[in-house]
Amino acid sequence: MTPAAGSGQQAARLVLAVIAMLLLDAATRAQEAPVPNADALFAAARDNLARANGLESQFAYKERRTQLHMNPFGKLGTGGVLLYEIAPLVPGPGFTRRLLARDGKPVANGEVEQFGRRGRRRDRAQSSSSVQDIVSVLTFKIDRRVLLDGKPAMIVTFTPKRDAKPATREGRMARSFAGKIWIDETANEVMRVEATAVESISYGYGIIARLGEGTVVTVVRAPVEDGIWLPTSIRFKGQGRALLLRKLNVDFGVDWFDYKKIAQ
């Protein structure tokens, strides 16, 4: 090794050590900052979720997912990777979905499907009424401050209220989960959600499928065009039963990307 090379490596190690100390100091200062008012933080994050839901229909995007079906071994989501282009109908409501690729290979003249408003991904998951209903069936508590992706974030824990009476399907689903939410302190936006099922979850009255206790669902959100935060991925991992008896292994993910605002 030449002296020059040795000097360069020493300099690199010194720079990395300084960066590590700076990151440690930033993390320490973030932990020492006063915890925000819980009610104000929750209200701002809830309002931003509702606002994003109202604006989502203005965006086109790509969707990459594992095809949902059960194979003879009882696995869910093992049918290959599908890439779609999702675009809002103008004028709406509703959207189209066009198949672009299957298992990484482009599909020429892919099938175009048209859906009504209820088929839209976050119309199901985050309509204003369902957001309010989800909030009503869970208890939230600020846990601690951390750095996530280099940004200060508050971790908020949630647990179900056993005496809650949800009015929507989303509320009934939320009551089966406990977990953590990471909220960007600067933007008051939900960055990440990790939810673990605290009881079994049935689909089709338990005849089609039942996801077992311990199933984990992870959702990630990020800013897209015009600073609007929208989901970028969701992951499901766990076990359950399909068709009453067959063991079901769930390892399924969907990614959303290339958001583009469409003129209405």
NUVEX-92899 format. One line per 8 residues: number of its first residue (from 1); their letters; for each residue x negated, y, z negated of N, C-alpha, C. Coordinates in steps of 0.001 Angstrom, whole numbers. Atoms other than C-alpha are relative to their C-alpha. Example, Ala and Ser with C-alpha at 12.3 -4.5 7.8 and 13.67 -1.06 7.14 Angstrom:
BEGIN
1> as> -890,-1190,0,-12300,-4500,-7800,-900,1200,0  820,-1190,60,-13670,-1060,-7140,770,1090,-730
***
This chain:
BEGIN
1> mtpaagsg> -857,-1187,0,0,0,0,-894,1237,0  794,-1219,-71,-1428,3397,955,375,937,-1119  -349,-963,1044,-1613,6243,-1589,1245,787,345  -1179,-800,-393,951,8171,443,1275,-774,-262  -1198,810,223,3388,5279,318,309,-111,-1475  -209,97,1435,2867,4835,-3414,547,1284,-568  -488,-1288,486,3400,8552,-4008,1455,209,366  -1390,-150,-414,6625,8468,-2005,932,-818,-854
9> qqaarlvl> -841,841,840,8005,5574,-4032,132,577,-1399  -55,-616,1324,7074,7316,-7289,948,1192,1  -880,-1167,-96,8830,10472,-6109,1463,-437,64  -1373,497,-113,11914,8472,-5160,520,-471,-1344  -417,477,1317,12000,6800,-8568,287,1175,-934  -201,-1179,842,11670,10200,-10250,1325,681,330  -1254,-638,-421,14533,11651,-8184,1192,-822,-490  -1092,851,448,16746,8646,-8969,199,95,-1502
17> aviamlll> -109,-132,1447,15957,8960,-12661,673,1308,-382  -605,-1309,277,16881,12677,-12616,1492,-34,318  -1412,99,-375,20148,11921,-10764,775,-794,-1036  -663,807,1013,20984,9214,-13278,255,801,-1264  -180,-817,1189,20429,11643,-16155,1092,1041,211  -1028,-1000,-296,22588,14275,-14437,1391,-629,-22  -1290,682,12,25398,11756,-13895,425,-346,-1415  -311,318,1387,25168,10653,-17517,449,1245,-745
25> daatraqe> -368,-1250,667,25308,14261,-18658,1385,451,443  -1317,-403,-503,28307,14968,-16391,1085,-859,-613  -990,895,601,30112,11898,-17712,226,356,-1462  -122,-362,1413,29372,12946,-21307,815,1274,-159  -747,-1262,87,30653,16480,-20704,1468,-222,353  -1390,284,-360,33777,15069,-19005,732,-628,-1172  -633,627,1149,34457,12906,-22044,262,1003,-1107  -140,-957,1086,33984,15899,-24362,1057,1058,270
33> apvpnada> -1003,-1009,-320,36468,18122,-22508,1316,-351,-686  -1256,276,699,39829,18505,-24259,970,-784,877  -987,801,-712,42532,16021,-23284,1179,893,380  -1123,-858,-409,45323,17690,-21255,1287,-381,-706  -1319,275,560,48876,17958,-22487,658,-1133,780  -527,1191,-661,50484,14605,-21759,1252,298,821  -1251,-279,-712,53940,15913,-20802,-260,776,1284  308,-808,-1184,52464,18487,-18403,-688,-846,1072
41> lfaaardn> 706,855,-959,50137,15932,-16793,959,-962,684  -933,966,-569,52896,13350,-16326,989,687,940  -975,-712,-822,55351,15926,-14950,-612,418,1331  658,-445,-1226,52833,17294,-12433,-260,-1179,936  265,1177,-825,51840,13812,-11232,1289,-546,600  -1289,490,-492,55491,12770,-10943,521,900,1126  -461,-931,-1036,56357,15914,-8946,-790,-182,1289  820,195,-1190,53423,15297,-6593,357,-1293,725
49> larangle> -437,1242,-634,54558,11708,-5991,1291,216,784  -1273,-271,-672,58063,12905,-5147,-213,866,1244  290,-875,-1152,56662,15636,-2857,-618,-800,1141  637,819,-1031,54471,13119,-1015,1023,-894,688  -1038,829,-584,57476,10858,-513,827,772,1016  -791,-817,-911,59386,13720,1090,-729,353,1278  792,-397,-1160,56513,14499,3476,-511,-1177,814  592,1156,-681,55491,10964,4412,584,-240,1381
57> sqfayker> -639,272,-1290,57994,10716,7252,-556,882,1110  608,-863,-1014,55981,13433,9049,-1303,-583,548  1302,546,-367,52935,11153,9439,107,-1309,768  256,1286,-638,51895,8421,11828,-1275,-558,-628  1193,596,599,49263,5938,10645,-180,-1422,509  276,1399,-315,47662,2544,11164,236,-832,-1265  -234,919,1109,48590,-436,8993,-657,-1338,327  657,1296,-172,46388,-3504,8601,431,-915,-1136
65> rtqlhmnp> -515,900,1031,47879,-6481,6779,-258,-1460,356  25,1441,-195,47580,-10198,6297,1427,-450,234  -1351,439,-335,50557,-11872,7881,603,-787,-1160  -666,653,1125,53028,-12946,5199,740,-1253,446  -758,1226,-150,54023,-16572,5386,-662,-1075,-843  552,1108,776,53512,-19836,3529,-475,-1089,945  469,1119,-790,51352,-22522,5018,271,-1297,-771  -315,1257,700,51609,-26242,4100,-658,-148,-1373
73> fgklgtgg> 680,91,1282,49242,-25647,1172,591,970,-1024  -694,-860,943,51587,-23123,-428,-652,1346,-192  649,-1301,146,49447,-20046,175,815,1077,708  -737,-1122,-563,50970,-16652,881,-1000,1001,555  875,-1013,-553,49347,-14136,3192,-1259,-572,609  1182,612,-596,46973,-16495,4991,192,-250,1489  -308,249,-1395,48335,-16214,8512,-756,867,972  762,-844,-890,45711,-13890,9962,241,1472,-244
81> vllyeiap> -49,-1443,209,45167,-10133,10130,720,665,1168  -760,-724,-1009,47618,-7916,11990,-233,1497,-159  181,-1447,12,47007,-4285,12930,1153,646,743  -1151,-684,-579,49997,-2030,13571,-255,1499,97  -87,-1463,-64,50563,1557,14633,1418,381,-426  -1299,-434,525,53374,3188,12650,209,1466,379  -277,-1383,-405,55026,6351,13976,1445,348,-342  -1382,-407,316,58083,8334,12821,798,252,1267
89> lvpgpgft> -891,-351,-1101,61058,8669,15110,260,1509,-45  -266,-1437,-81,61561,12245,16302,1122,213,1001  -336,-273,1399,64197,13207,15504,284,-1303,-757  -190,1176,850,64484,10794,12591,1462,-146,-402  993,751,791,65283,9094,10393,-384,-1308,670  450,1268,-512,63399,5900,11053,-1419,77,534  1363,42,-518,60100,4784,12529,-158,-1201,920  331,1121,-874,58539,2463,15097,-1281,-655,-485
97> rrllardg> 1212,736,340,55922,-226,14557,-445,-782,1228  528,662,-1203,53711,-1405,17429,-1214,-831,-369  1127,892,260,51357,-4378,17222,-1170,390,896  1193,-401,-742,47836,-3293,18238,-1019,-1136,141  1016,1052,-42,45659,-6289,17352,389,-1137,-927  -205,1183,837,45772,-9806,15943,-1359,-657,-217  1296,588,356,42723,-11198,14102,-1150,696,724  1076,-789,-587,40582,-8382,15490,3,80,1512
105> kpvangev> -59,-19,-1460,41565,-8973,19124,1162,877,454  -1066,-894,-462,43511,-6214,20928,1149,-759,652  -1198,581,-603,47069,-7055,21946,512,977,1054  -487,-861,-1077,48058,-5643,25325,1517,35,-20  -1456,-172,-23,51572,-4236,25483,663,-650,-1213  -524,569,1235,52226,-5138,21864,1456,345,-221  -1422,-186,271,55803,-5507,20719,233,1259,-831  -383,-1203,745,57429,-2278,19520,1318,-280,-718
113> eqfgrrgr> -1200,203,805,59951,-2611,16683,473,1342,-538  -574,-1236,530,62291,123,15491,749,-307,-1283  -597,212,1310,63409,449,11892,762,1252,-423  -711,-1116,587,65923,2606,10074,-781,561,-1169  706,-696,1066,64957,4890,7217,-318,-918,-1168  249,853,1157,65260,2191,4536,-1164,-945,202  1139,869,-233,62547,173,6240,-1333,678,-223  1258,-731,164,59962,2906,5758,-675,-410,-1291
121> rrdraqss> 720,575,1126,57246,1698,3371,270,695,-1307  -153,-636,1295,57472,4320,664,1392,569,-212  -1406,-258,305,61159,5040,1158,488,-1073,-963  -373,1067,918,61525,1683,-554,-660,193,-1349  779,26,1245,58812,2272,-3133,51,1288,-783  149,-1248,725,58912,5954,-3988,1018,1054,406  -1021,-1007,-190,62192,7673,-3201,141,766,-1301  -122,-818,1213,63018,10452,-5648,743,-734,-1102
129> ssvqdivs> -775,688,1027,65627,8330,-7424,-780,-1156,-597  739,1143,521,63363,5289,-7709,-1171,452,-862  1091,-525,828,60451,7389,-9033,521,344,-1379  -593,-356,1289,62700,8782,-11757,389,-1250,-786  -429,1220,684,64041,5312,-12534,-1202,-766,-552  1217,660,462,60533,3832,-12779,-527,677,-1254  472,-752,1169,59512,6597,-15173,857,-305,-1224  -906,184,1129,62585,5934,-17317,-159,-1352,-681
137> vltfkidr> 91,1335,593,61758,2249,-17898,-1386,-292,-569  1368,217,473,58083,2711,-18857,-381,1015,-1061  592,-899,984,56221,4231,-21798,-1425,313,433  1308,-433,-461,53152,6269,-20824,-800,595,-1156  876,-529,1046,50155,7175,-22985,-1367,295,592  1348,-339,-446,46907,9013,-22220,-1011,-824,-797  984,869,654,44023,6649,-22962,-1356,687,-140  1323,-626,63,40747,8342,-22038,-329,654,1336
145> rvlldgkp> 475,-656,-1217,38854,10405,-19471,-1183,-782,556  1093,704,-666,36545,8757,-16921,-338,732,1295  311,-448,-1353,34831,9485,-13624,377,-1111,968  -389,947,-1037,36418,7737,-10626,-346,617,1342  472,-527,-1284,34735,8194,-7251,-609,1387,-181  671,-1265,254,32774,11061,-8821,897,1119,-465  -948,-1034,411,35910,12911,-9930,510,-285,-1410  -569,231,1336,37160,13449,-13495,1448,-448,113
153> amivtftp> -1349,552,-61,40281,11369,-14025,426,-441,-1386  -565,488,1251,42561,10553,-16925,585,-1388,243  -645,1308,-47,43456,6924,-17518,1242,53,-873  -1283,33,701,47099,6608,-18500,473,-1452,-28  -523,1362,110,48386,3287,-19811,1526,32,45  -1457,91,6,51964,2147,-19292,433,-1395,-423  -602,1252,464,54090,-543,-20895,1508,101,195  -1450,-56,-237,57724,-1500,-20254,791,240,-1281
161> krdakpat> -957,-160,1098,60570,-367,-22489,986,-1160,77  -836,1187,-61,62400,-3557,-23343,1490,306,-63  -1416,-354,78,65662,-1718,-24018,443,853,1184  -334,-846,-1150,65556,162,-20691,1035,-680,889  -1020,509,-909,68411,-211,-18222,-201,638,1377  289,-581,-1313,67026,451,-14728,1201,-45,927  -1125,-100,-926,69444,1523,-12011,-389,-394,1418  454,321,-1350,67304,654,-8960,-830,-1281,-14
169> regrmars> 836,1196,-124,65457,-2384,-7659,-1440,290,-422  1366,-376,374,62173,-504,-8097,-150,103,-1515  33,-100,1453,63020,225,-11727,-11,-1363,-656  -22,1361,552,63836,-3422,-12408,-1345,-687,198  1318,569,-247,60528,-4418,-10831,-1033,599,-953  981,-677,857,58549,-1823,-12822,62,-512,-1428  -163,461,1372,59959,-3171,-16090,-740,-1310,-258  723,1264,148,58047,-6399,-15436,-1511,192,-55
177> fagkiwid> 1431,-244,-80,54636,-4706,-15419,-514,888,-1133  755,-906,869,52079,-3092,-17736,-1343,230,671  1286,-229,-653,48817,-1499,-16708,-564,1371,-233  699,-1274,107,46756,1611,-16055,203,833,1259  -86,-948,-1106,47041,4716,-13881,-1168,974,-134  1056,-1011,-23,44103,6931,-12889,567,1252,668  -547,-1253,-529,45186,10575,-12390,-1126,1009,182  979,-1049,-285,42917,13135,-10717,388,1252,-779
185> etanevmr> -341,-1134,860,42767,15967,-13249,126,1304,768  -35,-1252,-757,42125,18683,-10678,1256,104,849  -1139,-12,-927,44854,17704,-8219,1296,-469,-636  -1190,595,639,47261,16057,-10711,649,-1035,910  -477,1036,-920,47543,13192,-8238,-403,-1378,-504  312,1386,346,47697,9467,-8879,-1028,-523,997  1070,512,-843,44450,7979,-7562,59,-1520,136  62,1458,31,44807,4336,-8550,992,-528,-1041
193> veataves> -887,679,941,47287,2011,-10240,-389,-1475,-34  213,1437,174,46508,-1436,-11648,1101,-514,-924  -1153,488,750,49644,-3249,-12787,-49,-1518,-103  13,1441,245,49783,-6712,-14343,1387,-450,-456  -1327,499,355,53016,-8695,-14519,-19,-589,-1404  -103,516,1365,54037,-9361,-18130,1080,-1071,-102  -986,1065,-71,56747,-11783,-17042,124,-433,1447  -176,485,-1365,57681,-13807,-13981,936,922,777
201> isygygii> -796,-864,-864,59172,-11913,-11041,621,-863,1087  -697,854,-946,61808,-13571,-8882,360,745,1275  -481,-499,-1288,62599,-13042,-5197,1047,-978,508  -1055,877,-476,65780,-14366,-3692,565,-853,-1115  -555,677,1177,67134,-15250,-7170,-873,-1173,-456  915,1041,428,64038,-17373,-7749,-48,-1198,918  -40,1143,-917,64902,-19744,-4909,-1108,122,1047  1023,-209,-1025,62562,-18190,-2316,-1387,4,-626
209> arlgegtv> 1317,-77,623,59655,-17311,-4614,111,582,-1397  105,-554,1345,58691,-16546,-8191,-1479,247,-276  1374,-349,332,55472,-14670,-9005,-182,-123,-1504  203,292,1402,53993,-15709,-12312,-547,1155,-808  597,-958,922,52985,-13697,-15359,-1502,48,252  1426,-168,-259,49496,-12275,-14846,-323,435,1416  210,-501,-1359,49957,-11354,-11177,-415,1471,-57  532,-1369,30,47982,-8153,-10507,277,694,1328
217> vtvvrapv> -240,-839,-1173,49026,-5397,-8102,-843,1271,-155  853,-1181,40,46529,-2630,-7277,342,909,1171  -322,-999,-1023,47472,543,-5370,-1038,1114,-73  958,-1104,-74,44980,3183,-4197,604,1105,854  -480,-1170,-751,45939,6710,-3048,-1165,960,231  1060,-962,-317,43812,9427,-1442,600,1146,806  -503,-1100,-820,44241,12841,207,-184,-291,1476  86,147,-1445,44987,12743,3926,110,1395,610
225> edgiwlpt> -107,-1299,-673,45750,15544,6391,828,989,-811  -670,-1088,716,46823,18881,4873,-39,-185,-1515  143,180,1439,45731,17673,1435,1110,-802,-652  -1058,835,558,48773,15409,1022,-599,-1342,-403  479,1298,471,48026,12318,-1059,1006,-1082,363  -846,1129,-369,49371,9036,306,-752,-1299,-280  672,1276,267,48651,5350,-383,-926,-413,1138  946,500,-990,45630,3875,1404,-166,-1515,-78
233> sirfkgqg> 68,1462,65,45812,273,154,851,-523,-1138  -673,714,1077,47717,-2225,-1936,-493,-1448,39  483,1375,106,46515,-5623,-3172,872,-776,-990  -723,912,885,48400,-8567,-4716,-882,-1211,-260  784,1185,322,46607,-11351,-6556,634,-707,-1195  -609,741,1096,48152,-14068,-8685,496,-1353,454  -565,1306,-304,50082,-17313,-8727,1497,-4,-290  -1430,122,244,53680,-18424,-8719,520,-1292,575
241> ralllrkl> -641,1170,-575,56131,-20862,-7216,807,419,1220  -791,-241,-1205,57688,-21032,-3758,999,-1131,176  -1051,1000,-229,60948,-22793,-2929,156,-909,-1222  -254,628,1296,61354,-23681,-6615,-1156,-858,-524  953,980,502,58591,-26279,-6794,-1443,240,435  1346,-55,-550,55593,-25546,-4596,-817,1134,-624  895,-1001,572,52668,-23743,-6219,-379,1027,1056  251,-1098,-923,52025,-20348,-4635,-1234,780,-449
249> nvdfgvdw> 1182,-813,274,48602,-18641,-4474,94,1285,805  -184,-1297,-648,48845,-14937,-3698,-1321,752,22  1181,-852,-163,45883,-12975,-2344,218,772,1288  -552,-688,-1159,47348,-10409,-13,-288,1493,-95  296,-1425,26,46393,-6877,986,494,719,1238  -389,-873,-1101,47585,-4002,3151,-808,1287,-115  728,-1270,-41,45513,-984,4211,707,956,946  -575,-1053,-843,46858,2290,5602,-1066,1061,247
257> fdykkiaq> 1069,-937,-336,44561,4692,7447,346,739,1295  -206,-828,-1200,44223,7181,10346,1332,746,-44  -1210,-814,111,47056,9354,9049,-91,1211,926  -72,-1178,-877,48110,12013,11569,1391,600,-100  -1279,-667,105,50817,14596,11123,627,182,1369  -712,-77,-1268,53451,14548,13862,935,1209,-24  -880,-1166,-85,55244,17701,14999,1454,-473,2  -1410,396,118,58925,17452,14038,874,842,929
***
